[in-house]
Amino acid sequence: MIDLYPFAKPFIHSLDPERAHGMTIALLAKGITGAVQRPRSYKILRTNVFGLSFDNPVGLAAGFDKDAEVIPGAGKMGFGFVEAGTVTPAAQPGNDKPRLFRLSRDQAVINRFGFNSKGVDSFARNLERQRKSRASAASGAVVGANVGANKNSNDRTADYVACIQRLYGLCDYFTVNISSPNTPGLRTLQSKAALEDLVGQVLEVRASKQKDGADRTPILVKIAPDLLDSDIADIADITLASDIDGLIVSNTTINRPEGLRSLDKGEAGGLSGKPLFEPSTEILRRMYQATGGAKPIVGVGGISSAGEAYAKIRAGASLVQLYSALVYEGPGLVERIKRGLAAALKKDGYTSVADAVGADASL
């Protein structure tokens, strides 16, 4: 089947990036995915991580569907899981525009959205509607909710607690996003004392919900790629000592690698896409080693091919996520990665994704 995205790409890229993204969301809301073929299921890609069953380990990263508006459409693109958000308790506009930049010559993106969100009540209504219609179940995708804090909050930890309280039972897992570079001071929550307090409080919410009869919903923490060795050690210690279910490694970077060629390379914000692949994969490998592989890790950052997805898995990722590469490769990328990943596993003699996790990360 012919992939139409290369023909549509010049028009899409002629638009302002945020306008193009809005148009994509509108199309997905109408059920138009742009996928060139019906998603295929590969037995070798089926996996079970933190108690959830995934048709495949390839997920859509947070930031694409900020308000949980198009989870069914995104799932129909072939993703094994879809993470919506980041959502904040109160609605907020985010940072001033322009705040999204394509670095086409580098196959990268810079964003400084600043958690623009319609608020947790709107997000919850969208999840409730989709669950009632069973649309998300039909897509086959596991659904995650990425939660954050309002920019002007006086108690950011309380914001995370409020989001999880409101959304509990409406999603399959939570991600506590403490690593966005676009909300001033947010990354300080990665410090040992702050993270211990935050983890303790969100886990108390889950314990309370379970005491009232609710199911156990996995809770993950998303960290930055710009970490010192001491940061990695502290986060690993807290993760191992707590009942946190796993980590997402990593968010966008504030660093600007040498060799960036695009005109907008100096814009403030978080850099994602191809230049993030190597540093995020190295942090992933080091975190896998620091935790001894005891807690699952979701690898994200710079994935644009099956080979890169496989490299993340071999570095220690049980699941992977992508987003920025869709800007340049289109929706057909998801099936290409799944097909190539299945072939790579078979070629190396593995019978499952789990068998390959950490193969290149000596413990």
C-alpha positions, 0 to 999 in steps of 0.5 A, spaced: 500 500 500 502 506 498 504 511 504 501 518 502 504 522 508 510 524 503 506 527 498 502 531 504 508 532 508 510 539 504 503 542 505 503 540 513 510 543 514 508 549 510 503 550 516 505 553 523 507 547 527 502 548 532 497 549 527 499 543 524 498 539 530 491 542 531 489 540 525 492 533 526 488 532 532 482 535 529 482 529 524 484 524 529 477 526 533 473 524 526 477 518 526 481 519 520 488 516 522 492 517 516 495 510 517 496 506 510 494 500 512 490 496 518 495 495 524 497 488 524 498 484 531 505 480 532 505 475 537 512 476 538 511 483 540 506 481 545 508 483 552 506 484 560 509 490 564 507 492 571 501 487 570 498 490 564 498 486 557 500 490 551 499 488 544 506 491 542 511 495 546 511 501 542 507 507 545 505 514 543 509 519 548 505 524 552 505 531 549 501 529 543 494 528 546 494 533 551 487 533 553 485 526 552 481 528 546 483 522 541 486 516 544 481 511 540 484 514 533 491 514 536 490 507 538 488 505 531 494 507 528 497 501 531 500 503 538 500 498 543 499 504 548 497 511 548 499 516 554 495 522 554 497 529 557 500 532 561 494 534 564 494 539 570 489 540 576 486 547 573 486 549 566 492 554 564 494 556 557 501 555 557 507 559 555 506 564 549 506 563 542 510 561 538 512 555 542 513 549 537 519 549 532 521 544 527 528 543 526 527 539 520 535 539 518 536 535 524 529 531 524 528 534 531 523 539 535 523 544 540 517 545 544 516 550 550 508 549 551 509 549 559 503 544 560 498 548 556 492 544 559 484 544 559 484 542 566 483 535 569 476 535 569 475 536 562 481 530 561 476 526 566 470 527 562 474 525 555 476 519 559 469 517 561 466 518 555 471 514 551 470 508 556 463 508 556 463 508 548 468 502 549 472 506 543 478 506 547 477 498 548 476 497 541 483 500 539 486 495 543 491 500 546 493 501 554 491 508 556 496 512 560 495 519 564 501 523 564 500 528 570 503 535 572 503 541 576 500 548 575 505 553 573 503 558 579 501 552 584 503 554 591 504 546 592 506 542 586 506 535 590 498 537 592 497 538 584 499 531 582 495 528 588 489 532 586 490 529 578 491 522 581 485 522 585 480 525 580 483 520 574 483 514 578 479 508 575 479 512 568 486 510 566 490 504 566 497 507 569 499 514 571 505 517 569 508 523 574 511 528 570 517 531 574 522 533 568 519 538 563 524 543 562 518 548 561 515 549 567 520 553 572 522 549 578 519 543 576 525 539 575 527 540 582 522 535 584 527 530 582 531 532 588 532 526 593 528 529 599 522 532 594 522 526 590 521 521 596 515 526 599 512 526 592 512 519 591 510 517 598 504 522 597 501 519 590 502 512 593 498 514 599 492 516 594 493 509 591 493 505 597 487 509 599 483 507 593 485 500 593 482 500 601 476 502 598 476 497 593 479 500 587 484 496 582 491 497 583 493 502 578 501 502 576 504 509 577 511 511 573 515 517 574 518 520 568 525 523 569 530 528 565 536 526 560 540 531 564 542 528 570 548 527 574 551 521 577 548 522 584 541 524 581 541 517 577 543 514 584 538 517 588 532 516 583 534 509 583 534 508 590 527 511 591 524 507 586 527 501 589 525 503 596 518 504 594 512 501 591 513 505 584 512 501 578 517 503 573 520 509 570 520 513 563 526 515 561 527 520 558 523 527 557 526 532 553 533 535 554 535 543 555 542 541 552 543 543 545 548 538 542 554 540 537 552 540 530 545 542 530 544 545 523 537 548 523 535 555 524 531 555 530 536 551 534 537 556 539 530 557 541 528 556 548 525 549 550 526 542 550 529 538 545 526 532 542 527 528 536 533 524 533 539 528 537 536 526 543 537 518 542 544 517 544 543 521 550 537 518 552 539 511 551 545 512 555 541 515 561 536 509 560 542 504 560 545 507 566 538 507 570 537 500 568 544 498 571 543 502 577 536 499 579 539 492 577 533 491 572 528 490 578 523 496 575 520 496 568 523 502 564 519 505 558 525 508 553 523 514 550 527 519 546 529 520 539 526 513 536 525 514 529 526 506 526 525 499 528 533 499 530 533 505 535 527 502 538 530 495 539 537 499 541 532 502 547 530 495 549 537 492 549 539 498 553 534 496 558 527 498 556 521 494 557 517 498 553 518 504 548 515 511 546 515 516 540 512 522 538 517 527 534 519 522 529 511 522 527 512 529 524 517 527 519 515 520 518 508 520 518 503 515 521 506 509 517 512 509 522 508 505 527 507 499 523 514 499 520 517 499 527 513 494 529 515 489 523 522 491 524 522 490 531 519 483 530 524 481 525 530 483 529 527 479 535 527 473 531 533 474 528 537 474 534 533 468 537 528 471 542 521 469 543 519 475 546 520 482 547 522 481 555 527 476 553 531 482 549 530 487 555 537 489 557 541 485 553 546 490 552 546 493 559 551 489 563 549 488 570 
